[in-house]
Amino acid sequence: MARTKTIARLASSSGAQPSTSAPSSPSTSATPSASTQPRATLAPQDYAQAYKWAPLHLLAETSSQLPADHLATLLKGVEDEPSCAIDREDDRNLGVHIPPQGMPICVDDRATNGMPFTFIYSTIFKRLRLRLPFTFFMKELLTELNVAPCQLHPNAWGFIQAFEILCNHFGHPPSTDVFLYFFEAKNPGDRSWVSLNGVTGRVILGLYQQSFKDWKGRFYMIISNRHSPSLLEGFPLYWVPKVQFRKPRGLETMAPYERELCGLLSGLGAKFGSSTIIKHEFDAEKIERYIGLFPLFLFYLPLSRAFHSLFPNMPLMHTPANYLYVFELLAFLSLGMLTLCYVELMQI
């Protein structure tokens, strides 16, 4: 009883009012139309009983900070509220709604009478430029981590976005195993939102922002419609109470093309800013200039492949020290050949 009263007080203080409407009837289609408006079937004071596993701060996390016209502003992308399209083809393909008043972040489809949905924080669209539907890589990663989209801290989404852009830039499909070679999930403890950290000795990307502010209390409800029937397939939709944390991936379990990608990314020899990579997603020249990709590096990879085919037991080298060693060896051999040529010319 005390827990229920606390939730009611928190909901009231956040501006949410108990729902007095009758429960909506079950949806007759698995792909609601774009005009379908989500309706809550639970009053704010009932969530504590329905989701006993949820801590109080999750039950109090509602989308109460979004102004009424925020969604229209996001989709228009007006000058004073910068954003990009949130669908890869047409925003009309999406059913994007502000959640019913007082609905907490940790609910599932019991709160909507069986209508499937997922929550995504507005900052993921506005600042990290996430677009829907999720790519295969994103769906696979969410499934492997066993987390809902709203469960990841914004900086974690920054790593995911920047990693996928880098892989695409180099012409490699992004791999979940490769991502989890460079990053590991951090136990959130009392914070609840899951963060990702670079694995010690393998850091390739920096945080999008050191301290994210004003992102809580601002999330959307995403539903599918006839334009995007598979929008909500292939990943956890709702907050997962207990997240399993695993050790980082090792090279020995990867396919050859994944080990090659690990070598390529490790060999860049620097930690790049996620925000800069994301900013230049559609400008390959700027990404290339930012990374500082030079011809010798492009020459290295075929050379490493040739060595690996001649000596299968020699692993693909993927650290800056390896690159330096190869370049020094090539320079020494080149100098030796030039010396021999000079001696021959002097004898003529």
C-alpha positions as CSV (number, residue, x, y, z in Angstrom):
1,M,0.0,0.0,0.0
2,A,2.8,2.4,0.8
3,R,4.5,1.6,-2.5
4,T,1.2,2.4,-4.4
5,K,0.8,5.7,-2.6
6,T,4.4,6.7,-3.4
7,I,3.9,6.0,-7.1
8,A,0.6,8.0,-7.1
9,R,2.4,10.9,-5.5
10,L,5.3,10.7,-7.9
11,A,3.0,10.6,-10.9
12,S,1.0,13.5,-9.6
13,S,4.2,15.6,-9.1
14,S,5.3,14.9,-12.6
15,G,2.1,16.3,-14.0
16,A,0.5,12.9,-14.7
17,Q,-3.2,12.4,-13.8
18,P,-4.9,9.1,-13.2
19,S,-6.7,7.8,-16.2
20,T,-10.5,7.8,-16.0
21,S,-11.2,6.5,-19.4
22,A,-12.5,2.9,-19.9
23,P,-10.0,0.3,-21.1
24,S,-9.6,0.3,-24.9
25,S,-10.7,-2.7,-26.9
26,P,-8.0,-5.1,-28.1
27,S,-6.5,-4.2,-31.5
28,T,-7.9,-6.3,-34.3
29,S,-4.7,-6.0,-36.4
30,A,-1.0,-6.6,-35.6
31,T,-0.2,-3.6,-37.6
32,P,-2.2,-0.6,-36.4
33,S,-2.9,2.2,-38.8
34,A,-0.9,5.4,-38.7
35,S,-3.8,7.2,-37.0
36,T,-4.0,4.7,-34.1
37,Q,-3.6,6.6,-30.8
38,P,-2.2,4.5,-28.0
39,R,-4.4,4.4,-24.9
40,A,-3.4,3.3,-21.4
41,T,-5.4,0.5,-19.8
42,L,-3.9,1.1,-16.3
43,A,-4.1,4.1,-14.0
44,P,-0.8,5.5,-12.7
45,Q,-1.5,4.1,-9.2
46,D,-1.9,0.6,-10.7
47,Y,1.6,0.3,-12.3
48,A,3.3,-0.4,-8.9
49,Q,1.1,-3.5,-8.5
50,A,1.4,-4.7,-12.1
51,Y,5.2,-4.2,-12.2
52,K,6.4,-5.2,-8.8
53,W,10.0,-5.8,-10.0
54,A,10.4,-2.2,-11.0
55,P,12.2,0.3,-8.7
56,L,10.4,3.5,-7.8
57,H,12.6,5.7,-10.0
58,L,11.6,3.6,-13.1
59,L,7.9,3.8,-12.2
60,A,8.3,7.5,-11.9
61,E,10.1,7.9,-15.3
62,T,7.3,9.1,-17.5
63,S,7.3,11.2,-20.7
64,S,6.1,14.2,-18.8
65,Q,8.8,16.7,-20.1
66,L,7.7,16.7,-23.7
67,P,5.6,19.7,-24.7
68,A,2.4,19.0,-26.7
69,D,3.9,20.2,-30.0
70,H,7.2,18.5,-29.6
71,L,6.4,15.6,-31.9
72,A,5.3,17.9,-34.7
73,T,8.5,19.9,-34.3
74,L,10.7,16.8,-34.4
75,L,9.1,15.6,-37.6
76,K,9.3,19.0,-39.3
77,G,12.9,19.6,-38.3
78,V,12.5,23.3,-38.0
79,E,15.5,25.6,-37.6
80,D,15.3,26.2,-33.9
81,E,14.9,22.4,-33.1
82,P,17.4,20.7,-35.3
83,S,16.7,17.1,-36.2
84,C,16.8,14.7,-39.2
85,A,14.2,12.4,-40.6
86,I,13.5,9.5,-38.2
87,D,12.6,7.0,-40.9
88,R,15.1,5.8,-43.5
89,E,12.6,6.5,-46.3
90,D,9.5,8.5,-45.2
91,D,8.4,9.6,-41.7
92,R,4.8,8.7,-42.6
93,N,5.9,5.1,-42.5
94,L,6.1,5.3,-38.7
95,G,3.5,5.4,-35.9
96,V,5.3,7.8,-33.5
97,H,3.3,9.1,-30.5
98,I,3.8,10.8,-27.1
99,P,2.9,8.1,-24.5
100,P,-0.3,8.3,-22.5
101,Q,0.0,10.6,-19.5
102,G,1.6,8.9,-16.5
103,M,2.8,5.8,-18.4
104,P,6.2,4.7,-17.0
105,I,9.2,3.7,-19.1
106,C,9.2,0.1,-17.8
107,V,5.7,-1.1,-18.9
108,D,4.9,-3.7,-21.6
109,D,1.9,-4.4,-23.8
110,R,-0.2,-5.2,-20.7
111,A,-0.5,-1.5,-20.4
112,T,-1.9,-1.1,-23.9
113,N,-4.3,-4.1,-23.9
114,G,-1.9,-6.1,-26.1
115,M,-0.9,-3.5,-28.7
116,P,2.8,-3.9,-29.3
117,F,5.1,-0.9,-29.0
118,T,8.5,0.2,-27.9
119,F,9.8,3.4,-26.3
120,I,12.7,5.5,-27.6
121,Y,14.1,8.6,-26.1
122,S,13.7,11.8,-28.2
123,T,17.4,12.7,-27.9
124,I,18.3,9.5,-29.7
125,F,16.5,10.9,-32.8
126,K,17.4,14.5,-32.4
127,R,21.1,14.4,-31.4
128,L,22.3,10.9,-32.3
129,R,20.4,10.8,-35.6
130,L,19.0,7.4,-35.1
131,R,16.6,6.3,-37.9
132,L,14.1,3.6,-38.1
133,P,13.6,0.8,-38.8
134,F,16.6,-0.6,-36.9
135,T,19.3,-2.2,-39.0
136,F,20.0,-5.9,-38.8
137,F,23.1,-5.1,-36.7
138,M,21.2,-3.0,-34.2
139,K,18.5,-5.6,-33.8
140,E,21.0,-8.4,-33.3
141,L,23.0,-6.3,-30.8
142,L,19.9,-5.4,-28.8
143,T,19.0,-9.1,-28.8
144,E,22.5,-10.2,-27.7
145,L,22.6,-7.6,-24.9
146,N,19.0,-8.5,-24.1
147,V,17.9,-4.9,-23.6
148,A,15.1,-2.7,-25.0
149,P,16.0,0.4,-27.0
150,C,15.0,2.7,-24.2
151,Q,17.2,0.7,-21.7
152,L,20.5,1.9,-23.3
153,H,22.0,5.2,-22.1
154,P,22.3,7.8,-25.0
155,N,26.1,7.5,-25.0
156,A,25.7,3.7,-25.7
157,W,23.6,4.6,-28.7
158,G,26.4,7.0,-29.7
159,F,28.9,4.1,-29.8
160,I,26.5,1.9,-31.8
161,Q,25.8,4.7,-34.4
162,A,29.5,5.7,-34.8
163,F,30.6,2.0,-35.0
164,E,28.1,1.2,-37.7
165,I,29.1,4.3,-39.7
166,L,32.8,3.4,-39.5
167,C,32.2,-0.1,-40.7
168,N,30.1,1.1,-43.6
169,H,32.7,3.6,-44.5
170,F,35.3,0.9,-44.8
171,G,32.9,-1.4,-46.8
172,H,32.5,-3.9,-44.1
173,P,29.1,-5.1,-42.7
174,P,29.0,-4.2,-38.9
175,S,29.3,-7.3,-36.7
176,T,27.9,-7.8,-33.3
177,D,30.9,-10.0,-32.3
178,V,33.3,-7.3,-33.5
179,F,31.4,-4.6,-31.6
180,L,31.5,-6.7,-28.4
181,Y,35.2,-7.2,-29.0
182,F,35.7,-3.4,-28.6
183,F,32.8,-2.6,-26.1
184,E,31.3,-4.3,-23.1
185,A,28.1,-3.6,-21.2
186,K,28.5,-2.0,-17.8
187,N,26.4,-3.1,-14.9
188,P,24.1,-0.2,-14.2
189,G,23.6,-0.8,-10.5
190,D,21.0,1.6,-9.2
191,R,21.0,3.7,-12.3
192,S,19.1,1.1,-14.3
193,W,20.1,2.4,-17.7
194,V,22.8,0.2,-19.3
195,S,26.0,1.9,-20.4
196,L,28.7,0.6,-22.7
197,N,32.4,1.0,-22.1
198,G,35.4,0.6,-24.3
199,V,37.4,-2.6,-23.4
200,T,40.8,-1.7,-21.9
201,G,43.4,-1.7,-24.6
202,R,40.9,-1.7,-27.4
203,V,39.3,1.7,-27.2
204,I,38.5,3.1,-30.6
205,L,35.6,5.6,-29.9
206,G,35.1,8.3,-27.3
207,L,31.8,9.2,-25.6
208,Y,29.4,11.2,-27.6
209,Q,29.1,13.6,-24.7
210,Q,30.7,13.5,-21.3
211,S,27.5,14.3,-19.4
212,F,24.1,13.9,-21.1
213,K,21.5,16.3,-19.6
214,D,17.7,16.7,-20.0
215,W,17.1,13.5,-21.8
216,K,15.0,11.7,-19.2
217,G,11.3,12.3,-19.2
218,R,11.3,12.7,-22.9
219,F,10.5,9.6,-24.8
220,Y,8.2,8.5,-27.7
221,M,6.0,5.4,-28.1
222,I,6.7,3.7,-31.5
223,I,4.1,1.4,-33.0
224,S,4.0,-0.3,-36.3
225,N,1.5,0.3,-39.1
226,R,0.7,-1.0,-42.6
227,H,3.7,0.8,-44.0
228,S,6.2,-0.9,-41.7
229,P,4.7,-4.2,-40.5
230,S,8.1,-5.6,-39.4
231,L,9.2,-2.4,-37.6
232,L,9.0,-4.0,-34.1
233,E,10.4,-7.5,-35.0
234,G,13.7,-9.0,-34.1
235,F,14.6,-7.3,-30.8
236,P,13.4,-6.9,-27.2
237,L,10.6,-4.3,-27.2
238,Y,10.1,-3.7,-23.4
239,W,12.3,-3.0,-20.5
240,V,14.2,-6.2,-19.4
241,P,14.2,-6.6,-15.5
242,K,17.5,-8.5,-15.3
243,V,20.3,-7.9,-17.8
244,Q,23.0,-10.6,-18.3
245,F,26.5,-9.2,-18.6
246,R,29.2,-11.3,-20.5
247,K,32.9,-10.9,-21.0
248,P,34.2,-9.2,-24.1
249,R,34.5,-11.3,-27.3
250,G,37.9,-12.9,-28.3
251,L,39.4,-13.1,-31.7
252,E,39.6,-16.9,-31.5
253,T,35.8,-17.2,-31.8
254,M,35.4,-14.9,-34.8
255,A,35.1,-15.6,-38.5
256,P,38.1,-14.5,-40.7
257,Y,36.3,-11.4,-42.0
258,E,35.5,-10.4,-38.5
259,R,39.1,-10.8,-37.4
260,E,40.1,-8.7,-40.4
261,L,37.6,-5.9,-39.4
262,C,39.0,-6.0,-35.8
263,G,42.5,-5.6,-37.3
264,L,41.4,-2.7,-39.5
265,L,39.7,-0.8,-36.7
266,S,42.4,-1.4,-34.1
267,G,45.0,-0.4,-36.6
268,L,43.7,3.1,-36.9
269,G,45.7,3.7,-33.8
270,A,43.5,6.4,-32.2
271,K,40.4,7.1,-30.3
272,F,37.9,9.0,-32.4
273,G,35.0,11.2,-31.3
274,S,31.6,9.5,-31.7
275,S,29.9,12.9,-32.2
276,T,32.2,13.8,-35.1
277,I,31.7,10.4,-36.9
278,I,27.9,10.7,-36.5
279,K,28.0,14.3,-37.7
280,H,29.7,13.4,-40.9
281,E,27.8,10.2,-41.6
282,F,26.9,11.2,-45.2
283,D,30.2,12.9,-46.0
284,A,32.8,10.2,-46.7
285,E,35.5,12.7,-47.5
286,K,35.2,14.5,-44.1
287,I,35.2,11.1,-42.3
288,E,38.3,10.1,-44.2
289,R,40.1,13.4,-43.4
290,Y,39.1,13.1,-39.8
291,I,40.3,9.6,-39.4
292,G,43.6,10.5,-41.2
293,L,43.6,7.5,-43.5
294,F,46.8,7.5,-45.5
295,P,47.9,5.5,-48.5
296,L,50.4,3.3,-46.5
297,F,47.6,2.0,-44.4
298,L,45.6,1.1,-47.5
299,F,48.7,-0.7,-48.7
300,Y,49.1,-2.6,-45.4
301,L,45.9,-4.6,-45.5
302,P,46.5,-6.5,-48.8
303,L,50.1,-7.1,-47.6
304,S,48.9,-8.6,-44.3
305,R,46.4,-10.8,-46.2
306,A,49.3,-12.1,-48.5
307,F,51.5,-12.9,-45.5
308,H,48.6,-14.6,-43.8
309,S,47.9,-16.8,-46.9
310,L,51.6,-17.8,-47.1
311,F,51.9,-18.4,-43.4
312,P,48.4,-19.5,-42.1
313,N,49.6,-19.8,-38.5
314,M,50.6,-16.2,-38.4
315,P,47.6,-14.1,-37.2
316,L,46.5,-11.0,-38.9
317,M,48.3,-8.2,-37.2
318,H,46.1,-5.5,-35.8
319,T,48.0,-3.1,-33.5
320,P,49.8,0.2,-34.3
321,A,53.1,-1.5,-33.3
322,N,52.5,-4.2,-36.0
323,Y,51.9,-1.5,-38.6
324,L,55.1,0.3,-37.6
325,Y,57.1,-2.9,-37.8
326,V,55.8,-3.7,-41.3
327,F,56.4,-0.2,-42.6
328,E,60.0,-0.2,-41.1
329,L,60.6,-3.5,-42.7
330,L,59.4,-2.3,-46.1
331,A,61.5,0.9,-45.8
332,F,64.6,-1.2,-45.0
333,L,64.0,-3.5,-48.0
334,S,63.4,-0.5,-50.2
335,L,66.6,1.2,-49.1
336,G,68.5,-2.0,-49.7
337,M,67.1,-2.3,-53.2
338,L,68.0,1.3,-54.0
339,T,71.5,0.7,-52.7
340,L,72.0,-2.3,-54.9
341,C,70.7,-0.4,-57.9
342,Y,73.1,2.5,-57.1
343,V,76.0,0.0,-56.9
344,E,75.1,-1.6,-60.3
345,L,74.8,1.8,-61.9
346,M,78.2,2.9,-60.6
347,Q,79.8,-0.3,-62.1
348,I,78.4,0.5,-65.6
